[in-house]
């Protein structure tokens, strides 16, 4: 039985986040769905969209609803997306040239104004410059490097499918903040060509991927570096498993550091609360942490059909709020500075822009690539004076 290394210090704990590679079946579906959204918004920013995608061996099917004035070259969008991912041969799991593309998208006119029910949670923490958990940042960066190596052929044997998991040991500080202490386990699974030895896969991934991403000061003699724990990984992508859009919402958002409402933004236009509500929760949480009101916090927003104003919103600062402040007072800050109605969020977060394809793989928050999306730009919260002398 494998020994499980537990946290070292008193009060320390382990936390894990994961990210999916460019060619993970669910991410294949997400990228097609978001490419469709961008294609519609490029021509008609007022498009009303609920695009779903599934994929399996040799097949992509797009379904759902699209009410728009746009005329889309459906086949071109889908095949171009799969080509970009790197699926250009059947032995990789999918071939953009020969795969079957099924269009089951209902394009009948819709009266839907985008508002609907939903519960959404955003999280932010001051442990990284991006104000996201380090576990999430590192797992995404591992997959980003794998994707770059695969698309640029830097590792000729590398194939598009893959996943990364990062487990760090954290210490909870007296002020409620958390600080990473060491890397407990780094797990990477990569699809590879049939003729490459597994020992080569493991050694090259550890040397060129893991050790280029994970800070050296987090690695020690007890850190477990695991590559392809089940052995060879040749059959991958949609050939190895079915992919469904919107299925990786936790990996796309806060990396399992707070509850998740269950909904996904993928495939939706901006006025649907599945898109604007999810982004708003992150925007609010990040703005609170950036302003120094809390070291970390989780923001929950709930919406009801037929009602523009949120049904409720709440903050959990995990005991990290600035001295003298309560979570209730953080809610007062939100009420003063944020208009959380979907229509206003569409305007403030610029959600009519065709911009979502580039967030379809590594998530929509914590991104350091330029240009930063509007929901990652913290709102200026100066002028809050509910308690004079506490807030500057």
N, C-alpha and C positions, 0 to 999 in steps of 0.2 A: 504494500500500500504506500502510495506517495505521501511523504511528509508534507504537511501544510505549515508553512512558516507564518506564524501569527505576528501581529504588531509588537514592536519592541518596547516602546515607552508606555507609561501609565496614561490612560486617556487617549492613546493613539487609536486610529481605526483605519480600515482599508476601504478604498472606493475604486470602482471600475467604470470606465466608459468604453464604448466601442464605436467604430466607424466602418462603413462598407466601401469596398473598392469600386472603381469605375465600372467594372463589368459584373458586379454582383447582380443577380437576377432582379431583385427589387429595385436596385438603383438604375438598371436598364429601363425598367418600366417608368420610374420617376423621371428620368431624363427625356424619354419620349413625351410624357405628359406635359412637362414644363416647356419643351420645345414647341408643342402644339399651342400652349397658352401664349408664348411669346409671338408665334406666327400670327395668331389672331389679333393680339394687342398691337402688333406692328401696323396693321391695316385699320383696325377699329378699336380704339382705346376703351370704348363702351361695351365691348363684348361681354356677354354673360356666359360663364364657362364652368362646367363640372366634368372635366375630362378624366376618365379612368383608363388604365392600360394593364393588360396582362401579357405575359410572354412565356412560351415553352419552346421545346425543340423546333427550330425552323419556323417560328411563328411569332408575330406581334399582332395583337388585336387592340384597337382603340375603340372605346365606347363611352357612353355618357351623353351629355347634352352640350350644345354650343349654339347660342343665339347671337348672331353677329352679321354685320354687313360685309365681312371679309370673305374673300375667295382664296382658299388655301390649297396649295399643291400638296395634298395629303401624303402621297407616296414619297415625294422628294424630302419632306420634313422627317418622316420616319426613317427612311433608309440613310439619309445624311447623318442622323443622330447615331445610328448603329455603326456606321462607318467611322465616325469620330471616336467612338468607344474603343474600336479596334477589333470588332467581330467581323472578320473578312474571310473566314473559312469555316466550313462545317465542323472540322475537328477541334475548333476553339469553342464551339458551343452554339454558334450562330454565324450566318454569312449574310451581310447586308444585300448582296447581289441576288441571291437565290431564295431568301426567306419569303414566306407568305405574309402579306400585309393585309389585315382585315379591317375595314372601316365600318364600324357599327355606331358611329356618332350620330345622335339624333339632332338635326339642325332645324327643327321646327321653331318658329318664333316663340319666345318666352316672355311672360310678363314679370318674371322673377326680378326683384330689385336688388337681390343679393343678400338681404338681411335674413338671418335664420338663428336657430338656437345653437348654443355651444358653450363649453367650459374650457378655458385656456389658461395655461400657466407659463410664466417666464421666470428665468433665474439669472442672477448675475453675482459675481464674486470678485473681490479685488486681488485674488491670488495671481492673476496674469494681466498684462497690459490690455488684452482684449476683453477683460472682465468676464471671462468664462472659466470653468474649471480646467485645471491643467490636464487632468485625465482626458477630457474631451479634446483639448487642443492637440495633445500629442497623438491620440489615436487618429484624428483627422489628418495630421501632418504625415503620419506613416502612410496612410492611404494616398495622400497627395503625391508623395515621393514614388510610391509604387506605380501610380497612374502615369507620372512623368516618364519613369523608366520604361514603361510598357509602350506608350505612344511614341516615344522617341527612340525605341529599339536599343536602349542602353544595356538592357539584359535581354538578348535575343530569344532566350528560352521562356521569358515571362509572358503570361497570358492575362487577359483582362480581369478575371474574377479574383476576389480576395476580400480579406477582412482583417481588422486589427483591434486588439483589446489591450488597454493599458490599466493596470492596477497599481495605485500608489498608496503608500502609507502616509497618513496625514496626522497632524497634531492639532487638536482643537485648542485655541488660545483662550485666555480668560475673558477677552472682549467679544467672544463669539465667532471671531474669524477662524479660518482654517489655513494651515500652511503645510505644503508637501514636504515630507521628510526624506523619503527614499522611494526608489522604484521597487515594487514587490515582484510584479510579473509583467513582462511584455510578450504578448502573444500575437503572432502574425501567421495567417494562412494565405498562401498564394497558389494560384493555378499556374501550371508550368507545362512545357512541351514534354512529349512522351519519352524522348530520348535523353533527357538530362538526369543525371544521378541525384537522388534526394540529398545526399551529403553536400553536393555543390549548391543546391537550392538553399539549404540551411546556412551554409557558411557565407554565401554572398549576400543573403538577406540580412543576416546579423551584421556583417561588416559594412555594407553599403547603404542599408536602409535604417535598421534599428539604431546603430551607433552614430549615424549622421543626424538622427532626429532627437533621441533621448539625451538630455544633458548629462554629461559625464559625472557631475557631482551627485546625481541621483542614483547612479549605478554602484553597487557594491558586490562583495563576494557572495551574498545570499540572493541577489536578484536573479530571477529565472527568466532566461531568454528562450522562448519556445517558438519554433517555426514548423508549421505543418505537423502538428502533434499526431495526427492520424496516418501520417505517411504520405505517399504520393497523391497528388491532386491534379489529375490530368483532365478528367471530365468535369467541366465547370460551366458557368453561365447558364442560360436557359435550358441547355441540354441536361445539365445536372440537377436543376431544380426549377420550379415555376417561380416567376417573378410577378409581383402585384404592386402597383403604385400606391403610395401613401402608407406603406406598411412599416416604415422605419422612422416614425415620428419622434421616438425617444432619442435615437442617435442623431437626428437632424436638429434637435433643439438643445436641451440642457444636459444631455449625457447622463440621465438617470439621477441627477442630483436633487430633483424635486419631483412632486407628482406630475403626471401628464394627463391632460384632459381626454386624450384618445383620438382627437381629430387630427387631420393632416391638411396642410395648406396646398399640397401638390395637386395640380390640375385645376385650381380654382382661380377665378378672377378676384381682384382686390376687394370688391365690396362684399364678398361673402365673408362672414365672420371667421370661417375656417382659415382664411388668409389674414385679414386685417386684425382679427382678435389675437391670433398666435403671435404675430409680429408686434402688436401693441404691448402685450404682456412682457415680452423681452425688452422692448424699448423703455418701458416704464421702470422695470427692475434695473436695467443698466444705468438709466439716468439717476436713480436714487443712489446707487453705489458710487457712481462717478462724482456725484455732488458731496459724497462723504456722509450721507445720512445713515448709512449702514455699511458694514464690511461685506455683507452678502445678504441677499434676500430673495424670496420667492413671491411673485405677484400673481394672483388668481383673478380672472375676469370672467363673468358669466353673462350671457345674452339670452334674451327670450324673443321668439318670433313676434313680429308686429310691434316691437318696442325698440326704438333707436338707442335710448340710453341703456347702459349695462344694467342688468338685473341686480348685480352686486360686484364688488371687487374687494380684495383683502390683501394684506401684506403679512408675511412671516419673515422676520429678520433674524431668526434663530439666536436671539439674544445679542445680536451684534449691532443694534442701533446705537447711534451716538448717545453718549451719556445724557440722561434726562429726557430722552425721547421714547415714546411708546409706539407700538405698531399701529395703534389707532391714529396717532399723530402723523405717521407716515401716510396713512390713508388720506388724511386731510391735505397733505402736500399733493397727492395725486389729484384729488378733487379740485384743487386750486389751479394746477398747471396743465392738466391733460383733459382734452375733450375726446372721450372714448367712443363717440358715436361712429358707426361704420363709415358714413359719408365723409365725415371730417378726417378720419384716419386715412381714407383713400387719398385725400388731398395732402395731408401732412406727411404721410409716408411715401407719397409719389407712387401709388400702386397701380396706376394705369400705364406705367412704362413697361415695355417688353424687356425684362431684366432677370427673369427667374431661372433660366436654363443653367446659369453658372452656379446656382445654389442647390442644384438637384442632386449633387453627389456628397458634398462634405458639410451640408447643413447651411442654415440661413443666419446663424449667429456666430460671433467670434471670428469672423473672417478678416484676415489681414490684407487680402488682395484688394487692389484698387480697381475702380472707385468703390468706396464703402457705400453700402445701401443706406437709405435714409433712416431705417429703423435701427441701425447700429450707430447713428450719430446722436450722442446724448443731448437731451434737452437741457437748456440752462434753467436751473431751479433756484437761482438767487432771488432774493426778495421774499422768501418764505419767512414769516415772522409770527407764527402762531404762539411761540414762546420767546418773547424778546430777550435777547442776551444769549440764547442758545444757538439760534440759527443766524449765520452771518450772511 
